[in-house]
Amino acid sequence: MRILWLLIGMLALALGLIGIVTPILPTVPFLLLSAFCFSRSSERLHNWLITHPKYGPPINAWRERGAINARIKRISSASMLASVLLALLLNLPYLVIAAQTVAMSLAALFIWTRPDA
């Protein structure tokens, strides 16, 4: 089972790192998932991730207070808005845009009700 947790953790970490340079993939949720998986598979990787100067602070803020950085909240909201606008520009079916808008609104509500890191 440890191998499965390790593989999922590595995949989540890779997706999180890709998310740093692509606006489509979120970074922090994948880092949180990788930290969770590494805590069950590799103490060394888990410690590396949570003490990393760049990736550790958002993970620890979430773990300790359920907090999200205000800058990340703004970036997330702007990305969600941009994806809805893109769907409108692409003239996607109304139901697709409506479902996307509802999902993004619920995600934004969740994000903005978290404390600031």
C-alpha positions in Angstrom: 0.0 0.0 0.0 2.9 2.3 0.7 4.0 2.1 -3.0 0.5 3.2 -4.1 0.6 6.2 -1.8 4.1 7.0 -3.0 3.0 6.8 -6.7 -0.1 9.0 -6.1 2.0 11.4 -4.1 4.6 11.7 -6.9 1.8 12.2 -9.5 0.2 14.9 -7.4 3.5 16.6 -6.9 4.3 16.5 -10.6 0.8 18.0 -11.4 1.4 20.6 -8.7 4.7 21.6 -10.2 3.2 21.8 -13.7 0.5 24.0 -12.1 3.1 26.6 -11.2 3.6 27.4 -14.9 0.2 26.7 -16.3 -2.9 28.6 -15.2 -5.2 25.7 -15.9 -3.9 23.4 -13.1 -4.1 24.4 -9.5 -0.8 24.1 -7.5 -1.7 24.0 -3.8 -4.4 21.3 -3.9 -2.0 19.0 -5.6 0.7 19.9 -3.1 -1.7 19.2 -0.3 -2.6 15.8 -1.8 1.1 15.0 -2.3 1.9 15.9 1.4 -1.0 13.6 2.5 0.2 10.7 0.3 3.8 11.2 1.4 2.8 11.2 5.1 1.6 7.6 4.4 4.5 6.5 2.3 7.7 8.4 2.7 8.7 10.3 5.8 11.7 11.7 3.9 9.6 13.1 1.1 7.0 14.3 3.4 9.5 16.2 5.5 11.2 17.6 2.4 7.8 18.9 1.1 6.5 20.5 4.3 9.9 22.2 5.1 10.5 23.4 1.5 10.8 27.2 1.6 8.4 27.7 -1.4 6.0 24.8 -1.1 5.9 24.2 2.6 4.2 27.5 3.8 0.9 27.0 1.9 0.7 23.4 3.0 1.4 24.3 6.7 -1.0 27.3 6.6 -3.8 25.0 5.3 -2.9 22.3 7.9 -2.7 24.6 10.9 -5.6 27.1 10.2 -7.3 26.0 6.9 -5.9 29.3 5.5 -5.3 30.3 1.9 -3.0 33.2 0.9 -5.0 36.3 -0.2 -2.9 36.6 -3.4 -3.7 33.0 -4.3 -7.4 33.7 -3.6 -7.3 36.5 -6.2 -5.4 34.5 -8.7 -7.8 31.6 -8.3 -10.8 33.8 -8.7 -9.4 35.5 -11.8 -8.6 32.1 -13.4 -12.1 30.8 -12.7 -13.6 34.0 -14.2 -11.3 33.7 -17.2 -12.3 30.1 -17.9 -16.0 31.0 -17.8 -15.3 33.9 -20.2 -13.4 31.6 -22.5 -16.3 29.2 -22.5 -18.5 32.1 -23.5 -16.1 33.2 -26.3 -16.0 29.6 -27.6 -19.7 29.6 -27.7 -20.0 26.4 -25.7 -23.5 25.0 -25.0 -25.5 26.9 -22.4 -25.8 24.0 -20.0 -22.0 23.6 -20.0 -21.5 27.2 -19.2 -24.2 27.2 -16.5 -22.7 24.1 -14.9 -19.2 25.6 -15.1 -20.4 28.9 -13.6 -22.2 27.1 -10.7 -19.1 24.9 -10.0 -16.7 27.8 -10.1 -19.0 30.0 -7.9 -19.1 27.3 -5.3 -15.3 26.9 -5.5 -14.8 30.6 -5.2 -17.2 30.7 -2.2 -15.2 28.0 -0.5 -11.9 29.8 -1.2 -13.1 33.2 0.0 -14.6 31.9 3.2 -11.2 30.4 4.3 -9.0 32.6 6.6 -6.1 34.5 5.0 -2.7 32.9 5.4 
